[in-house]
Amino acid sequence: MELSILVAKIIAIIYISSGIAILIGQLNFEKITENLENSPALTLIAGLCGLIIGLVLVEYHNIWIKNWIVFITIIGWFFLLGGLVMVVFPKILFFFSRYYKHSRLWGIFMLCFGLLFGYWGFVS
């Protein structure tokens, strides 16, 4: 349970800060996607980071129970699969880049997601 709370706190801080940065105009997913598309090295590094984070979460937090803790496991699997796809098939991810044109909506989603994990990590 301590590991779940720690990971929830980390996810909360990352998503809240990213959501705020998007909403105040400091982060733009469309530009980030363009940079990834134009730099194979950056794409590889991002994919490897996703693989590492996903592997660590899946290895140490592969808990499938019926409460909020399962969301951390699901996030770990998403990171693992997303990192794998980004390394092996990087062009597939750019197919989804059109969904990042609405950065404000992503910012609101990330802020809400971060607040939810913040509640689980810091309050409950």
NORKAQUI-V536158 format. One record per residue. N is the residue number from 0. RES is the residue in three letters. D_FIRST is the distance of its C-alpha to the first C-alpha in whole Angstrom. Layout:
<<N RES D_FIRST> <N RES D_FIRST>>
This chain:
<<0 MET 0> <1 GLU 4> <2 LEU 5> <3 SER 5> <4 ILE 6> <5 LEU 9> <6 VAL 10> <7 ALA 10> <8 LYS 12> <9 ILE 14> <10 ILE 15> <11 ALA 16> <12 ILE 19> <13 ILE 20> <14 TYR 21> <15 ILE 22> <16 SER 24> <17 SER 26> <18 GLY 26> <19 ILE 28> <20 ALA 30> <21 ILE 31> <22 LEU 32> <23 ILE 34> <24 GLY 36> <25 GLN 35> <26 LEU 33> <27 ASN 35> <28 PHE 33> <29 GLU 37> <30 LYS 38> <31 ILE 35> <32 THR 35> <33 GLU 39> <34 ASN 38> <35 LEU 36> <36 GLU 39> <37 ASN 41> <38 SER 39> <39 PRO 39> <40 ALA 37> <41 LEU 35> <42 THR 34> <43 LEU 33> <44 ILE 31> <45 ALA 29> <46 GLY 28> <47 LEU 27> <48 CYS 25> <49 GLY 23> <50 LEU 24> <51 ILE 22> <52 ILE 19> <53 GLY 19> <54 LEU 19> <55 VAL 16> <56 LEU 14> <57 VAL 15> <58 GLU 15> <59 TYR 12> <60 HIS 10> <61 ASN 12> <62 ILE 10> <63 TRP 13> <64 ILE 12> <65 LYS 14> <66 ASN 12> <67 TRP 11> <68 ILE 8> <69 VAL 12> <70 PHE 13> <71 ILE 12> <72 THR 13> <73 ILE 16> <74 ILE 17> <75 GLY 16> <76 TRP 19> <77 PHE 21> <78 PHE 21> <79 LEU 22> <80 LEU 25> <81 GLY 26> <82 GLY 26> <83 LEU 28> <84 VAL 30> <85 MET 31> <86 VAL 32> <87 VAL 34> <88 PHE 35> <89 PRO 35> <90 LYS 38> <91 ILE 36> <92 LEU 34> <93 PHE 37> <94 PHE 38> <95 PHE 35> <96 SER 36> <97 ARG 38> <98 TYR 35> <99 TYR 34> <100 LYS 37> <101 HIS 36> <102 SER 34> <103 ARG 33> <104 LEU 32> <105 TRP 29> <106 GLY 29> <107 ILE 28> <108 PHE 26> <109 MET 24> <110 LEU 24> <111 CYS 23> <112 PHE 20> <113 GLY 19> <114 LEU 19> <115 LEU 17> <116 PHE 14> <117 GLY 15> <118 TYR 15> <119 TRP 11> <120 GLY 10> <121 PHE 13> <122 VAL 14> <123 SER 12>>
